[in-house]
Amino acid sequence: MEENKKFTLAKMNLILIAVAFGIIVLGFVLMTGSSTEVEFNPDIFSTRRITVGPMVSFFGFLFMIFAILFKPKANK
């Protein structure tokens, strides 16, 4: 009683989604840093935290959309 299971997304789509998720996580990791409760730390305004991290996450989200909409070529 084996059913022919067809998923909506192909294997390549799932791989691309996993890569996009990794890029998004990398962007969030780039935005993190040490927290200081005692004194002001100007490192919170670093380029990595306020520019690079959000841009990497944004491109990860765009790549996620591409990964979902990607239609692999049909095998003959």
N, C-alpha and C positions, 0 to 999 in steps of 0.2 A: 504494500500500500504506500508506495512512494509518490509523493505529490511533486509536480513540477513547480518549484518555488521560483518566482521571478521577483527580484527586488526592484524597487523604483530607481534606485541609484546603482550604477555599475561599480565594479571594484575600483576602477580608476578614480571615480568620483569620491569614493570613501578615502582613498589614499590622499587625494588633493585636499579633502576636508580636514584630515588629520594634520597635514602640513600647515594649512591655514590656521588651525587651532594652535599649533606650536608657535607660529609667528605672532599670534595675538598674545599668547602667554609671555613670549619674549619681550614684547612691547610693554606689558604690565610689569615685568621684572625690571626693565630699564627705568621705569618710573619710580621704583621703590628706592629706599635709602634708609640711612639711620635716622632715628628720631631723637631729638634732644628736647627735654622738658625744662632744662635748667637755664639755657641761654639761647639767644638767637643764632641760628646757623645759616649763613648765606648760601650754603650748598643746596638748599631747597630750590634755589632759582637757577640751578645749573642747566646747561643746554641739553644734557642727556635726559634730565627729568621733565622739562617743560616743552621740549621740541622733538627730540629723537624718539623717545618712548611713545608719545601719542601718535606720531607719524607711522611708526612701525605697526602699532596696533590698528590704526586706520587702514593701512595697506593690507594687513591680515584680514580685516573684515571685508574689504573689497575682494580679496582673493577667495574668501569663503563664498561670496556670492558667485564668483566665477566657477568655483569648484562644484557648486550645486547645479548651475546651469550648463556645465560642460557636457557635451554630447559626444561620447567616444564613437569612433568609426566602427561600423558594423563589420564583423568578420564574415567572409564568404566561405 
